[in-house]
Structures are given as structure tokens and as C-alpha cells.
Amino acid sequence: MNVHDARLGRRAVLAGAAALGLAGTVGCSNNGRGASGAGNDEATKTKIRPAYERYDGVKPDLPGAEYKIPDAFNKYPANPVQAITQAPGDGKPITVTTYTNTPIPPKLEQNTFWQEFNKRVGSPVQVNLTPSVDYDKKFATVVAGDQLGDVFTVGNVPQTPQMLAAKAVDLTPHLSGDNIKRYPFLANLPELAWNSGIFDGKIYGVPVPRGAISSQVMYSRGDILEAQGLKAEVKSSDEFLELCKALTNKKLNRFALATAPTQFVRNMFDIPNGWSKDGDKLVNSLEHDGQEEVLKILQQLWKSGYIHPDAYSGQNLDMKTRFANGSSPLVQDTFSGWPTYLQTMTDPKATISIIAPPKHDGSGKGTIWLGAPAIGVTAISKKAEGRVEALLGYLNFLATPFGTQEYLFRKYGLAGVHHRLVDGNPVLNAKGFSEVQLGLMYQADAPWTIFLPEHAGSAETQFNAMKGVVPTALDNPAAGLYSETGNRKNKQLNDAINQVTDDIVQGRKPISAWAPAVKKWKSDGGDKIAEELAQALKSSR
């Protein structure tokens, strides 16, 4: 949902963990939520892959397809179409196991939005929400205890394909080929996103699409830079250091960077997005020659006091607060965070600009990493197999696109209760922002659109920012592929390499500690992951 970013609590977690962004290294989604799909040979894919049928019900103000970015809209249609004429529910409770990146909403009895949502669904929806950072542990517990909801977001657990075969409905008969057209808004989901829901030649889940919008970039407070006579542009790593120096003012308790800008600096060195292909092999980005140079720059930023001193100890939302109040005018985050930053600005004159990464040596433009096609997968429990059509109808309802009455309600609630109209556009109020947080966007969602009703002109600003960097973004050739070793060892490997990264950046270890750490990463499971993903990639062609 545009106003509640899917990365709100995951996307640039404590600086060290965010530093590596290793979700891609183990074949998981960019968000770390949900296992990714196994590869299939071309014949199998042709048989089972859902047909794609784009929804063209609303004409965008700024079409994005040419640039591989979302469409942008300046206005919500004054008379939105009713996309679903009959409530999808069957009157029976729908239990949901999923996660959240925002505070837990008020209970049903005190939640006007939830009450109205249940009416529109046609079934009472019971959502079991877990903070995203704890979801994998919770998911493993509910799987072991056989307590999955009727609908569940797939967490990272060992032997995910086997778990799904045992616990989830095989959706292939319902969603393969033209069968999906019974659920037209699921058919509107991008084709690549479905890779994450396909295991062993069967469709076990509905993907939650994101793609380019979950690409990370460097946000800047354009108003603060302008007040200091600075530009939201750098042409080398040296110029970036100079900008950070100019923006840091200890007397004002201002530190240029809210968190360590690890990915941004990596983008200056053209370090691959998770993996790169070398013939039939996959090589992890940790092995890139530029990694030690990246660490030197990060170490210098930390030593110079340009990174907020609480970057490694605060909570994820703290970085938003620092950016919003101006105490850190630069922050690395995903494009999908733009709406939240607009909502949390304390200065009505505040503006957002994006700083594109340059080549570190000033020889040209750097390249950002393209976000994964999907951030998660939602499956249906075998215990609810007799209700599969109603539950797919529920997910189809959650995927109704921008411009429909259903989308307007899901994202903004009821007019006058959860949002007010500003120049004809819905803007959430405090009650709305609190009550609509039911984790709906992690169960199913429409393809992302750029719509920023809080500030006129912001949609075009973000569209142009994406247009400037996304067309050349590096994709991850292993996105959507499954590695059993990676699924089992993800946390262990990430924690170890992130700890070394943190230690180096903060000066507790020398740069020379990097090479042996990568060697250990490889021997502890990284090489095995590479082999498994390479095989999955070969099979998926």
C-alpha cells in the first residue's frame, strides 16, 4: 500500500544488518520474508505459469512501463470503479498468519476499519500479526504446532518445498494458465513475481509484488541541502564524503547519515546485486574486489562522525525520525518508503530529493540494485482446502488495483473517519493510520503505483527520481530461486558476515579481517548455496 510501506520495519534495519542486504544471497525475497520459488524447466513453466492480464481500468498520469517503474498518478479518480460486485467470503471466519512492520492496530471491537473490512469481505477476518523481525521464529513454531491460519505468509523455514507440500493447498489447478482469470486481479500480478510461489512444478503461493519500488537509494532532505547551498548530486566518493562533512554539525546535533550507507557505496563500485553469473556458475557479491574499498569509505564516514552515533543501536523507525526532523539529512532506503517520509516530516516546507550513486572514481554514473519482483508469498492451508475458492477470492480482493473503490478503502479506510480529502485526494488521519494496519499488504497486494496525495507534485518528483536510476539498475539473477542450504543457514551466515562488517566499519577490526570472513562464509555454506542456486537457475531457463 502506498501509505504503508512494505519495508517499514525491514528495509534498512540496524545499520550493520542493512549493510549487506544478504537476503538475495540465499535465494530469498528482497525483504527476507517468505521462501522463494524453485526453478522449473520451460515445459513445466509453460503448463503451470499463470496467464498475465494487465488491468487497464485507469489511465496513469505518468506511464512507467517504458522505464521499468510503476505508473504514477496525481489524482485518485473522483468516481472509482467498483471492481468486485460480490463479497468474496463464505461467511465463515478467515484466519490469517502474517507479519507487520507497524504498531499492532486496535482490536476489532475498537477498530472501525476492521469492522467495515469484515463486512466487505463477507467473512470475519481474524489476523494474527507478528513483528516482521520475529516472524521466521513464529512461523516455525506455528508450523511445528500445526497452527497455521487458513491464509499464511510463508516464512523462512528449512525444507520449504516439503513444508508447503505437506501444509499448503496445491493451487496449480486454480491458478495455472487461463484458470487464473477467474481471479482477474491476481492475473494482474507481474509474471516474474510468480517465480516466488512455484515449487517443484506446482503453484503453492500468491506473490506479493514489489520490484523496482523496493530498490534502495539515497534520500536527501532537499530543503536542508538548498539552505546550505548544496546540491543533491555527487560525482565521486570523495564528493560524497565532502557532502557528508558539510551536512554534519555537532553543535546542531546533526549527523549527515541516519545509518551506514553500505549499499549506496557499493553502488559506486558496481558491486553485483547479490549474485553475478560466470558462465554456468553464480558468484556472490561478497567476493567482489571492490568490497574492501567500500569498507574503507564506510570506516572513514564512521570515524569522521558523519554517521549518526546511534545507527547501530537504535530501532529502524529511528532513522525515519532523524530524517524527518533533519538531524540526519541523508538516509538509505527503498523507493517504497517515500510515502512514509512525506507523512512523518515535521517541517511542512521539507522536500525529498534522491542522490544517484556515482562511480567512485568520478568516471560516470553508478548503478543501483533492482528490487526483487516479490517480497513475499501467501499460501492457503490444506485444512482450508474445501474453501480454496473463497480464500483465493479474498486474496483477489486484496489485489484490487489503484483506481478501484476496493483499493481506496483498503489503503485509506472510510472518508471522514480514516481520511480527509485534500484537493480531492485521500489523506490518512491519525485514526486511519492506526486502524488500517492489518498487515493486508503482506497477504496480497496490487502492483505498486506512485501516488502521494500528501504533497502536490510529489508523485512526479518520485517518478522522475526512479526514471533516472531504475532503467540501468542491476538485477539479481538468483532472485526467485530456492536454495535449501540458504534457507537453513541464512541467519547464521548473515549474522556472521554482518558482525564482521560492523566491526570493521566501527574500527574494532581492520580491513584485513574481511577476506578471511568471506572465506569462512563460503566454506560454512556460501559455496553450497551458489551451487544450488546455479542449478535452480539452469533449470528455470
N, C-alpha and C positions, 0 to 999 in steps of 0.2 A: 504494500500500500504506500502511496506516495507520502503520506504524512507520518507513517511509522516505518522507519527504515529497517529492513530485514537484518541489517548489520548493527543495529543499535548497540548491542552488548557484546558482539563478537568481532566486529570488524576491525578494530585496531586496539586490541586488548593491551594489557600492560606492555610497555614498550618492548621488553625483551621477547615476549611471546609473539607479538605482532611483527617483530623484526624479521622473522624468517618466512612467515606465511607458508608453512610447510604442508598445509592441507593438501595442496596439489601433489606433493611428493609421494603420497601414499594412495593416490587414486581416489581421494575423497572429494566432495564438493568444495567449492571455494570457501564456504562458510564453515567447513568441518562438521556440518550437520548431515547425517544420512550417508549411507554407503552408496558407492557409485556402481553403475551397471557393468556387467561382464560383457565382453565382446561377443559378437555373433558373426558367422560367416554371411556373405552377401545374400545367399539364397534364403537363409533363415530370416535375416533382417527384412527382406522384401515381403516375406509372408506375414510377418508379425508387426512390423512397424506401423503405428497409427498413421492414417492419412492426415495431411495437413490442409486445413481450410481456413484461410485468413478471414478474420472478422473485419469488414469494411463499413461498418454502420456509421462511423463518424469520420469526417474528413479532418485530418490534423492541420493545424496552422503551419507547422514546420515538419514535413515528412522526413523521417530519419533513415529509411532503408538504404538509401544510396551511400550513407556513411557508416552503416552497421551500428546505428544508435537508435534509441527509442524515438517515436514520434513525440512532438511537443504540442501542447495546447495552451492557449492563453485564456480561454473561457470554457467553463463547463456548459454543455448545451442547456438552453433555457427550458426545453421540453424533452428531457431524456427519455429514450425509448424503454418500454417495459420488455425486457429480454426473456423473462420466464413467466409464463401465464399461469402455471400451476405449481404450487409449493412442492418441492422435491421429496419432502419427508413422508414417512408412512405412519406418522402418529406415535410411533414408539421412540423411546429415548435413544439418542445417538451419543455414545460415549467416545471421547477423543483423548488420546495421549499425545501431547506435543510440548513444545517449549516456548519460552518467551524471552525477549530481551528488554522488556519494560516492566515497571512495577505491576504486581498482581492486581487485576481490576476488582472493583466492588463485587460482592456476592450477588447472585441472581436476584435475591429479594430487594436489594438496594440498587439494582442496575437496570435502568430503564431501557438502555440499548439492548442488553441481553434478552430482556423480556420480549421486546419487539422482534429481535432476531429470531427467537424461537417460533414466533407466530409466522414469520415469513418463510422459515424453513419448513414448517409443518411438522416438526418433531422437537421435543425438548432436547437441546444440545447440552451435554454435560462435559465441560472441558477440564481436564487435569493438566494444569500448567506447571512446568518446572523451569527454573532459570537455565538458560542455554548452557552456561558453564558446567552445570551439574547433570545435563541431560543424558549423556552417554552412560553414566553410572546408574541413573534412574532407569533408563531404558533396559539395561542389562538385568536389573532387579525385577522389573515387571515381566520381562520375557521369561526369566527363570521361574517366577511365581505364577506364570500363565495368567497375568492380569492386564494384558493389553486391551486398550479400548477398541471399539468397533472400527474406528479410524485411528491410525497411528503414524506419526512421523518416524521414519526409520533412523535409528541411532547407530553409532559405530559399535558393533559387537563382532566377535570372532565368527567366522563361517556365516557371513551374512546370507549368501545364497541358500545355504541349507536351512538357516533360520526362517527365511521367507517361505521356502517350500513347505516347511512344517507349520508355520503360523499364519501365513497370508493367503488370500484368495489369488489364484491364477487369473489375472484379468484379461489374458490374451483373447478369449472368445468375445469379450465385451468391447475391447478397445483396438484390436488389430485391424489394419486396413480401413475399409469404409465403415466397419462396425462402430467406430468412434463417433460417427456423425450423428448418432443418437444423442451425443453429448457435445453439441457444437462448440461450446466454449473450451472444452478440453481439446477439441480438434484445432483450436486456435493457438495452442501452445507451440512454441518453436520446435522444429523437428529434432535439432541436436539435443534439446533438453531431455528427450525421451531416453537417451543413452543411459541416463542415471537410474531409470526404472526397469531396465531389461536385464534379466539374469538367466543364464543358461537357456537362452532362446525363448523366454517367456516374459510377459509383462507383469511385473509384480507391484508396480507403483506408479503413481501420477507425480510427475516432476513439478517442483516449484521454480518457475523460470526466473532468471535474472540476466545473465550475460553481461553486456558492456556496462550496464549501470552499476555492477559490483566491482568494476575496475578501480584500483586505488590511485589517487592523485594527491598533489599538494595543494590544499586550500590555503588561501591567504585572506586576511582582512584588508580588502582593497582600500577602505577608508583610512585605516591607520597608516598604510604604506603611503597613500597620497598625501596625508598630513605631514609626513616626513620627507616628502619629495622623492619617494622611492617608487619603482615600478615593479609590477608583479611579473617580472621576467628576469631570468638569469641565463647566461650563455656558457657557463663553465662551472665546475665545482668550486673554483676559487671565488667566483662571483656569488655563488650561493653562500659560502662562508662569510663573505663581506656583508651580504644582506642580513644574515642572522646576527652578525655583530652590530649592525646599525639598528636592528629592531630590539636588541636586548638592552634593558635599562634597569639595573638593580635598584636604583632609587625609587622607581615606579613599581618595583616588584614584577617587572616584565621580563619574560624569557621568550626568545623568538619561537621556540618549538614546544608544542604541548607534549609530544612524545618523540622518541627516536625515529628519524625519518629513513629507516633502513631500506624500505622498498624504493623510495624516491631516489636514494643514492645508487642503489643497484641499477635503476633505470638509466643512470648516467653511463653505466659501463656495459649496457646491452646484455646484461646477465639474463639467461633464459627464464621464462615463466614456468618454474617448477622443473620441467624436463625439456631436453632437446633431442632431436633424432640424429644418430650417427649410423647411417646405413639401416640395418635391422635392429640396432641397439638403441636404448634410451640412456642418456647421460643426465645425471642430476645437476641442477644449477649450483649446488654446494661446491661442485668440483671446478667451477669456472675460475679462470686465472685472476679475474678482477675482484674476487671476494675479499682478499686481504687489503686491497686498496680501498675498498668500501669501508672496511673496519677501521682503517687509519683515519678516514674522514669522520666517521661516527665518533671515534675516540676523541678526535680534535674538537668536535662540536660539544661533547660532554665536558671535556677538560676545560674548555673556554667558558662554560656556564651558559651556553646558548640553548640547552635543553632544560625544560622545567625540572627542578630537583626532585619532584615527586613523581616523575614519569614512570619510574619502576615500582612504585609502591601504592599509587592511587588506584581508584576504580576507573573503569572505562568511561563512564559518564563525566568524570572529572575533566577529560580532555575537551569535551564539548563546552563545559563551563569556562575553561580557560580561554578557549577561542571566542566564546560568546561575550565574555566580559573584557576581552582584549589583553588579558595577562599573558596570553600566548597567541600572537597573531598568525602563526603558521601551524597547520596540523595536517598530518597524512591520514586520509580517509577515503572511503569509496564515494563514487558519484551519488549513490543512493542515500547518502547522509545529508545531502543538500537541503531537503525539506526540514529536517530536524534542526539544522543550524539556523535556518531562517526563523524558525519558531522560537529558538532559545536566545536570540540576540537581545541584549539589554539596551542597546542604542538603536533607536529607530532609523538612524542615518547610516547604520553599518551596512557594508557591502561585501560580497564574496567575489573573489577572483581565484582563478586556477593558475598555478605556476607550472608550466610544462617542463619536464626534465630536459636539460641539455646534455650533449656529450661532455664527459668530464673534462676533456682537454680543449673544449671550445670549438671543436671541428664540425659542429652541426647539432641537430636535434636528437635527443634521446628517445627511447621508446618505452611506453608504459606497458603493463601486463594486462591482457584482456581477462575480464572476469569470467568465471566458469558459466556454462549455459544454464545450470540449475544449482540452487543452493540446498536442495533437499528433495526427499521423495516421501510420498504418503501412500501407505498400503491399507488394505482392508482385512480385518481379522477373519480367519476361517470360521470362527464361531458365529460370525455375522453373514456367512455366505448366502443364506436364504434371503438376505436383504440387500444383496450387492447392487441391484439396480437403483434402489432408493439412495444408497450411500454414494454411488457414482453420481447420481443426480445432485446430491448435497455438494460434492466436490465441484461439479459443473456450475452450481450456483455460486460457489466461492471464486470461480474463474471468470465470472461475467466481466466483460471489459469496460474500460473507460467510455463514458457517454451513455451508460445504461442507468436506469433507476436503481438497480441492484448494486452496482458499483458505488454509486453515490451514497447509498445507505450504509454499505459495509465499511466504507472509509470515513464517512462523516456523520453517520447517525441521522437523527431527526432534526429538521430545521427548527430553529428556535429553542431546541432543547440541548443539542450537542454541537450545533454550529450556527453561526450567523452568516448572512450573505453580505459580502463586500464587493461592490460593483458586479453583483450577480454571481459571484463565486463563493463556494462554501469555505468557511474558515473555522476550524475547530475551536471551541471554547474549553475551559479547564475541565468541565464535566465531561465533555466529549472525549478529550484526550485521555481521561481516566477510564471511562466506561468501555470504550471500543477495543481496549487491549485484550482481546480474547485469543490471541495467537492465530487468528484466522489466516493471516498471510503466510503462515508456515504449514498450513494444511493444504491449501491450494490457492492459486492467485492467477490473475490475468497477466499477460506480458506487460512489463513496466511501461508507463508513459511519463513524460516530463510535464508535470502540472504543479505549479507553485503559486497558489492563489493568495498567499500571504503578502506577496510583494509584486506589484505590477512590473512586468519586464523581466522577471527572474527566469521564467521558462526559456525565453530566448537567450538569456545570458548563459544558462546551463547548457542549452542545446549547442550554442557556438563553442563553449568550452569543450564539450565532448567531440564535436565535429573537428576540433583542432588536434586531438590526440588519439582518438579511437581508431580511425582508419588504418593507422600504421602500428597499432598495438600488437604485441607478441601474444600468440595463443599458447596454450599448454597442450601438446599433442597427446598427453595422457589424461586429459580431462574426461570424466565419464567412464574411465576404465577401472576395473576392480583388481586389487591385489590382496590376497588373503594375508600374506605376511605383513603388508602395510596396515591392514585393518587391525591385526593383532598387536603390532608394535608401534603404531602411530604415536601414541602418547609418550612411550618410553624414549623413542628416538628423538622426537621433537623436544621433549623436556631437556634431554642431554645436550643437544646442539644449541638450543636457545640459552641454556645456562652458560655455556662457554661464550656465546655471543655477548651476553650481558656482562660477563666478567671482563671480556676484552674491552668492550665499549667503555665500561666504568673504570678501567685501569687496574683491575685486580689480577689480570693475566696479560701476558704480552701477545702481540700479533702472532708470534710463532706458535701459539697454542692452537691456532685454527687448523693447520694441516693435520696434526695427529687426531684432532676431534673429528674431522671429516673422514679420516681413515677408519676410525672406530665406528662412526656412523655407518659406513659401508659394510664393515665386517659384522656389525651387530644386526644387520638386516637390510641395509640400503641396497646392497648389490642384489639380494634376492628379490627385493621389490622391483628393481629395474628389470630383472629377467621376467618376472610375472607380468608386469605392465607391457613390456615389449611383445610378449606372446599374445596378450589381450589385444594390443594394437594391431598386430599382424592378422589376428582372427577377425577383427572388426572391419577390415578393408573389403 
